[in-house]
Amino acid sequence: MSDNPSDTAAERIDRAIARIEAAVAARAASGDALSRRHAALKARMAEAVAALDDVIARGAVR
């Protein structure tokens, strides 16, 4: 990132705003990915607990 002396203050501000907007978008995408992974993990854990419950229930009947 080199600021050209011939750039106006408005141009530098516009570039700074674009960098900030890109960072915000990247962070939002990262947060969305984390939420999706969390939901998938939570679902898999619920399936595992249900399977364990079935195993325990079958063992208690015998």
C-alpha positions in Angstrom: 0.0 0.0 0.0 1.8 3.1 -1.2 0.1 6.4 -1.1 0.9 8.4 -4.2 1.4 12.1 -3.4 -0.8 13.0 -6.3 -3.8 11.1 -4.8 -6.4 13.2 -3.2 -7.4 12.8 0.4 -10.8 11.6 -0.9 -9.2 8.8 -2.9 -7.1 7.6 0.1 -10.3 7.7 2.2 -12.2 5.7 -0.4 -9.4 3.1 -0.5 -9.4 2.9 3.3 -13.2 2.4 3.3 -12.9 -0.4 0.7 -10.2 -2.1 2.9 -12.5 -1.9 6.0 -15.5 -3.2 4.1 -13.5 -6.1 2.7 -12.3 -6.9 6.3 -15.8 -6.8 7.6 -17.1 -9.1 4.8 -14.2 -11.6 5.5 -15.0 -11.6 9.2 -18.7 -12.1 8.5 -17.9 -15.0 6.2 -15.6 -16.5 8.8 -18.3 -16.2 11.4 -20.9 -17.9 9.1 -18.5 -20.8 8.5 -18.0 -21.2 12.2 -21.7 -21.2 12.8 -22.2 -23.9 10.2 -19.5 -26.1 11.6 -20.9 -25.6 15.1 -24.4 -26.7 13.9 -23.0 -29.7 12.2 -21.0 -30.8 15.2 -24.0 -30.2 17.5 -26.1 -32.5 15.2 -23.5 -35.2 15.1 -23.2 -35.1 18.9 -27.0 -35.4 19.3 -26.9 -38.5 17.0 -24.0 -40.0 19.0 -25.8 -39.4 22.3 -29.0 -40.9 20.9 -27.1 -44.0 19.7 -25.5 -44.3 23.2 -29.0 -44.0 24.8 -30.2 -46.9 22.5 -27.3 -49.0 23.5 -27.9 -48.3 27.2 -31.6 -49.0 26.9 -31.0 -52.3 25.2 -28.5 -53.3 27.9 -30.9 -52.4 30.7 -33.7 -54.7 29.2 -31.5 -57.8 29.2 
